[in-house]
Amino acid sequence: MTLEEAKVSKKVFLSPTEFAPIVNMSPQTIRVYAEQAPSELIFPTMRAGTRTYIPRVLALRALGYEVEA
């Protein structure tokens, strides 16, 4: 997913696979950090079992982008 697509998306949460290109990280790196060192990430993540979710609006705002909820 591109940054522009993420800005206009109606999704509440993005997967690491969708968010990885925006932050230039691999999806697996996002998953590992979300599990083992979430404070090291500059954007919020949520874990539910083995699943990792990224709140779209909060994450984009954390990166400094203007996004409407």
Secondary structure, DSSP 8 states (H G I E B T S, - for coil): --HHHHHH---SEE-HHHHHHHHT--HHHHHHHHHH-GGGSSS--EEETTEEEEEHHHHHHHTT-----
